[in-house]
């Protein structure tokens, strides 16, 4: 083999194309998940889910999308979708647990955590097989969204009906409750795990929790009506709050708590997704059937995307070899 041929083969190997990222969008009004090319902003496939899906999470290696089949708080399954083939790979039963909503996975991708509103529980599944590994009772009303600390040692769950946050310590399975404000719903954790922000939709406020003490250290205005979701930028410098009653997204400096401004979007914004590079934000307007795309640096609307009826939960799929 000549040196020239060896060099060409090496160059070809190094230049092998990377997997393309995708955006997963739950269309809760039509029981589907849309897969979107984030560069062309076109829907590449639409995959059926269970009844009334609400939220989605992706496997760390991009091999699966997990969709909670809410079913008007009576559903009992998670639909697993293979984004490569755009087909349903499995449907996992949650046993007696009803109304799956919030979903998140462990950092290593081995565990999946799902809230169930109808039964007031959080279930832990094997992310490869769907086997039910653990169940915790929150003892609260309408357990809705969930976030873990970065290493998964604690899980934080918002309880809309009780106005609280449930804290699950996975080391000893203990469960504690923090009062967070009426209609506690949206929640996110800072990338470094130092703060948890919780929106109180009935009070128009944001409660900031210190995970070290598991107590509210500050409460600020959401700068809008019905704050329903919270999302940190990937670098942790900002928090974006979708105010569903104001048809706008409020942006806060995470450190100073200063309100940096609000951005008008569509009718009833709910889900907020950040691109991994932190340059774009995607806001799902459930009553406008469209997603608003925003440049994070300038906070200007740069476009929109239509994926289906009542877009809500979204997730970014980054595939790896």
C-alpha positions as CSV (number, residue, x, y, z in Angstrom):
1,X,0.0,0.0,0.0
2,X,1.5,3.4,-1.0
3,X,2.0,6.2,1.5
4,X,-0.5,8.3,-0.5
5,X,-3.2,5.7,-0.2
6,X,-2.6,5.3,3.5
7,X,-2.8,9.1,4.0
8,X,-6.1,9.2,2.1
9,X,-7.6,6.4,4.1
10,X,-6.6,8.1,7.4
11,X,-8.1,11.4,6.2
12,X,-11.3,9.6,5.3
13,X,-11.5,8.0,8.7
14,X,-10.9,11.3,10.5
15,X,-13.5,13.1,8.3
16,X,-16.3,10.6,8.9
17,X,-19.5,12.6,9.2
18,X,-20.9,13.2,12.7
19,X,-24.4,12.3,13.6
20,X,-26.9,15.1,13.1
21,X,-28.7,16.5,16.2
22,X,-32.5,16.6,16.4
23,X,-35.2,18.3,18.4
24,X,-38.0,16.2,19.8
25,X,-41.3,18.0,20.3
26,X,-44.3,16.5,22.0
27,X,-47.7,17.4,20.3
28,X,-50.1,16.6,23.1
29,X,-53.2,17.5,21.1
30,X,-52.6,14.8,18.5
31,X,-50.7,12.1,20.4
32,X,-47.4,12.4,18.4
33,X,-43.8,13.3,18.8
34,X,-42.2,15.4,16.0
35,X,-38.6,15.1,15.1
36,X,-37.1,18.3,13.8
37,X,-33.8,19.2,12.1
38,X,-32.4,22.1,14.2
39,X,-30.5,23.6,11.3
40,X,-33.2,23.6,8.6
41,X,-36.0,23.8,11.1
42,X,-38.1,21.2,9.2
43,X,-40.0,18.3,10.7
44,X,-38.3,15.2,9.4
45,X,-40.7,12.6,11.0
46,X,-43.8,12.4,13.2
47,X,-44.1,9.3,15.4
48,X,-47.3,8.2,17.3
49,X,-47.2,8.0,21.1
50,X,-49.6,7.1,23.8
51,X,-52.6,9.2,24.7
52,X,-52.1,12.8,25.5
53,X,-48.3,12.9,25.8
54,X,-46.8,15.8,27.8
55,X,-43.1,15.7,28.3
56,X,-40.0,14.1,26.7
57,X,-36.4,13.3,27.6
58,X,-33.6,11.8,25.6
59,X,-31.0,9.1,26.3
60,X,-27.5,10.5,26.9
61,X,-26.3,8.7,23.8
62,X,-29.1,9.9,21.6
63,X,-30.4,6.3,21.1
64,X,-33.9,6.9,22.5
65,X,-36.6,9.5,23.3
66,X,-38.8,8.8,26.4
67,X,-42.3,10.3,26.2
68,X,-44.7,10.4,29.1
69,X,-48.2,9.2,28.0
70,X,-50.2,11.4,30.4
71,X,-53.6,10.3,29.3
72,X,-55.5,13.1,31.2
73,X,-53.8,11.9,34.5
74,X,-55.0,8.3,33.8
75,X,-52.2,7.1,31.5
76,X,-49.8,4.4,32.7
77,X,-47.1,4.1,30.1
78,X,-43.9,5.6,28.7
79,X,-43.4,5.4,24.9
80,X,-39.8,4.8,23.9
81,X,-38.9,6.2,20.4
82,X,-35.9,5.4,18.3
83,X,-35.0,8.7,16.7
84,X,-32.7,7.1,14.1
85,X,-35.5,5.0,12.6
86,X,-38.3,7.4,13.8
87,X,-40.3,4.4,15.1
88,X,-41.7,3.3,18.5
89,X,-39.1,0.9,20.0
90,X,-41.1,0.0,23.1
91,X,-44.0,0.9,25.4
92,X,-43.2,0.6,29.1
93,X,-45.8,0.0,31.7
94,X,-45.7,1.9,35.0
95,X,-47.8,-0.6,36.8
96,X,-50.4,0.9,39.1
97,X,-48.9,4.4,38.8
98,X,-51.1,6.8,36.8
99,X,-50.7,10.1,35.0
100,X,-47.0,10.2,34.0
101,X,-45.8,13.7,33.4
102,X,-42.4,14.9,34.3
103,X,-39.4,12.9,33.1
104,X,-35.6,13.0,33.5
105,X,-32.7,10.6,33.4
106,X,-29.6,10.1,35.5
107,X,-26.3,11.6,34.2
108,X,-25.0,8.2,33.2
109,X,-28.2,7.4,31.4
110,X,-28.9,4.2,33.4
111,X,-32.0,5.4,35.3
112,X,-35.2,7.2,34.2
113,X,-37.4,9.1,36.7
114,X,-41.0,9.8,36.0
115,X,-43.6,11.7,38.1
116,X,-47.2,10.3,38.2
117,X,-49.8,12.9,39.0
118,X,-52.8,10.6,39.4
119,X,-51.1,8.5,42.1
120,X,-48.7,11.1,43.7
121,X,-45.6,9.0,43.1
122,X,-42.2,9.2,41.4
123,X,-41.0,6.0,39.7
124,X,-37.5,4.9,38.9
125,X,-37.1,2.8,35.8
126,X,-34.1,1.0,34.2
127,X,-33.5,3.2,31.2
128,X,-32.5,0.2,29.0
129,X,-35.3,-2.3,29.8
130,X,-38.1,-0.2,31.4
131,X,-38.0,-2.4,34.5
132,X,-39.6,-0.7,37.6
133,X,-36.8,-0.3,40.1
134,X,-38.3,2.0,42.8
135,X,-41.3,4.0,43.7
136,X,-41.5,6.9,46.1
137,X,-44.8,8.5,47.4
138,X,-44.8,12.3,47.5
139,X,-47.8,12.5,49.7
140,X,-48.7,15.7,47.8
141,X,-51.3,16.7,45.2
142,X,-50.5,16.8,41.5
143,X,-46.8,15.9,41.4
144,X,-45.9,17.4,38.1
145,X,-42.3,18.2,37.0
146,X,-39.0,16.7,38.1
147,X,-35.3,17.7,38.1
148,X,-32.3,15.9,39.8
149,X,-29.2,17.4,41.1
150,X,-26.3,16.9,38.6
151,X,-25.2,13.6,40.2
152,X,-28.7,12.4,40.9
153,X,-28.3,12.2,44.7
154,X,-31.6,14.2,45.1
155,X,-34.7,14.6,43.0
156,X,-36.9,17.7,43.2
157,X,-40.6,17.5,42.3
158,X,-43.2,20.3,42.0
159,X,-46.6,19.6,43.4
160,X,-49.2,22.0,41.8
161,X,-52.1,21.2,44.0
162,X,-50.1,21.4,47.2
163,X,-47.9,24.4,46.3
164,X,-44.8,22.4,47.4
165,X,-41.6,20.8,46.2
166,X,-40.9,17.2,47.2
167,X,-37.3,16.3,47.8
168,X,-36.3,12.7,47.4
169,X,-32.9,11.6,48.8
170,X,-31.9,8.6,46.8
171,X,-29.2,7.5,49.3
172,X,-31.7,6.6,52.0
173,X,-35.1,6.9,50.1
174,X,-36.2,9.7,52.5
175,X,-38.8,12.1,51.3
176,X,-39.2,15.7,52.5
177,X,-41.4,18.7,51.6
178,X,-40.7,22.3,51.0
179,X,-43.4,25.0,50.7
180,X,-42.8,26.8,47.5
181,X,-45.9,28.8,46.7
182,X,-49.4,28.2,45.3
183,X,-49.4,26.3,42.1
184,X,-45.8,25.3,42.2
185,X,-45.1,23.9,38.7
186,X,-42.1,24.9,36.7
187,X,-38.7,23.9,38.0
188,X,-35.0,23.7,36.9
189,X,-31.7,23.2,38.6
190,X,-28.6,25.3,37.9
191,X,-25.9,23.4,35.9
192,X,-23.6,23.4,39.0
193,X,-26.4,22.1,41.2
194,X,-26.3,25.1,43.6
195,X,-29.8,26.4,43.1
196,X,-33.3,25.1,42.2
197,X,-35.7,27.7,40.7
198,X,-39.5,27.0,41.1
199,X,-42.3,28.9,39.5
200,X,-45.5,29.5,41.5
201,X,-48.1,30.0,38.8
202,X,-50.9,31.1,41.1
203,X,-48.8,33.8,42.8
204,X,-46.7,35.0,39.9
205,X,-43.5,34.3,41.8
206,X,-40.3,32.3,41.7
207,X,-39.0,30.5,44.7
208,X,-35.2,29.9,44.8
209,X,-34.2,26.8,46.8
210,X,-30.7,26.1,48.3
211,X,-30.2,22.3,47.9
212,X,-27.6,22.3,50.6
213,X,-30.3,23.3,53.2
214,X,-33.4,22.4,51.2
215,X,-35.0,25.7,52.0
216,X,-36.3,28.7,50.1
217,X,-33.7,31.4,50.3
218,X,-35.4,34.0,48.1
219,X,-38.6,34.8,46.4
220,X,-38.9,37.1,43.4
221,X,-41.6,38.2,41.0
222,X,-41.9,36.2,37.7
223,X,-42.6,39.5,35.9
224,X,-45.7,38.0,34.3
225,X,-48.8,36.0,34.8
226,X,-49.0,32.2,35.3
227,X,-45.2,31.4,35.3
228,X,-45.3,27.7,34.2
229,X,-41.8,26.6,33.2
230,X,-38.2,27.6,34.2
231,X,-35.0,26.9,32.2
232,X,-31.4,27.8,32.9
233,X,-29.1,28.6,30.0
234,X,-26.4,26.0,29.6
235,X,-23.8,28.2,31.2
236,X,-26.0,28.9,34.2
237,X,-25.9,32.7,33.8
238,X,-29.6,33.2,33.0
239,X,-33.0,31.7,33.8
240,X,-35.8,31.9,31.3
241,X,-39.4,31.8,32.6
242,X,-42.4,31.1,30.4
243,X,-45.3,33.3,31.7
244,X,-48.3,31.4,30.1
245,X,-50.8,34.0,31.1
246,X,-48.8,36.9,29.6
247,X,-47.8,35.2,26.3
248,X,-44.2,36.2,27.1
249,X,-40.9,34.8,28.4
250,X,-39.1,36.7,31.1
251,X,-35.3,36.5,31.3
252,X,-33.4,36.8,34.6
253,X,-29.8,37.1,35.6
254,X,-29.3,34.0,37.7
255,X,-26.8,35.6,40.1
256,X,-28.3,39.1,40.7
257,X,-31.9,38.0,40.1
258,X,-32.3,41.1,37.9
259,X,-35.1,41.0,35.3
260,X,-33.2,41.5,32.0
261,X,-36.3,41.8,29.9
262,X,-39.3,40.0,28.5
263,X,-40.0,38.6,25.0
264,X,-43.4,38.4,23.5
265,X,-44.1,35.0,22.0
266,X,-47.3,33.1,21.1
267,X,-50.4,32.1,23.0
268,X,-49.8,30.2,26.2
269,X,-46.1,29.5,26.1
270,X,-45.2,26.4,28.1
271,X,-42.1,24.3,27.2
272,X,-38.7,26.0,27.0
273,X,-35.7,24.3,25.4
274,X,-32.1,25.6,25.1
275,X,-29.8,24.5,22.4
276,X,-26.7,22.8,23.9
277,X,-24.5,25.7,22.7
278,X,-26.7,28.2,24.5
279,X,-27.3,30.3,21.4
280,X,-31.0,29.6,20.8
281,X,-34.1,29.2,22.9
282,X,-37.2,27.4,21.7
283,X,-40.6,28.2,23.3
284,X,-43.7,26.0,22.7
285,X,-46.9,28.1,22.4
286,X,-49.5,25.4,23.1
287,X,-52.5,27.5,22.0
288,X,-50.9,28.8,18.8
289,X,-49.6,25.5,17.6
290,X,-46.2,26.9,16.9
291,X,-42.7,27.2,18.5
292,X,-41.0,30.6,18.8
293,X,-37.2,30.6,18.1
294,X,-35.2,33.2,20.0
295,X,-31.6,34.4,19.8
296,X,-30.4,34.2,23.4
297,X,-27.7,36.9,23.2
298,X,-30.0,39.5,21.6
299,X,-33.3,38.2,23.0
300,X,-34.8,38.7,19.6
301,X,-37.3,36.4,17.9
302,X,-35.6,34.9,14.8
303,X,-38.3,32.6,13.5
304,X,-40.9,30.0,14.3
305,X,-41.6,26.3,13.7
306,X,-44.9,24.4,13.3
307,X,-44.8,20.7,14.5
308,X,-48.4,19.8,15.3
309,X,-51.3,20.3,17.6
310,X,-50.5,21.8,21.0
311,X,-46.7,21.5,21.2
312,X,-45.5,21.3,24.8
313,X,-42.5,19.3,26.1
314,X,-39.3,19.4,24.1
315,X,-35.9,17.7,24.2
316,X,-32.6,17.9,22.4
317,X,-31.2,14.8,20.8
318,X,-27.4,14.7,20.5
319,X,-26.3,11.4,19.0
320,X,-22.9,9.9,19.8
321,X,-21.0,7.0,18.3
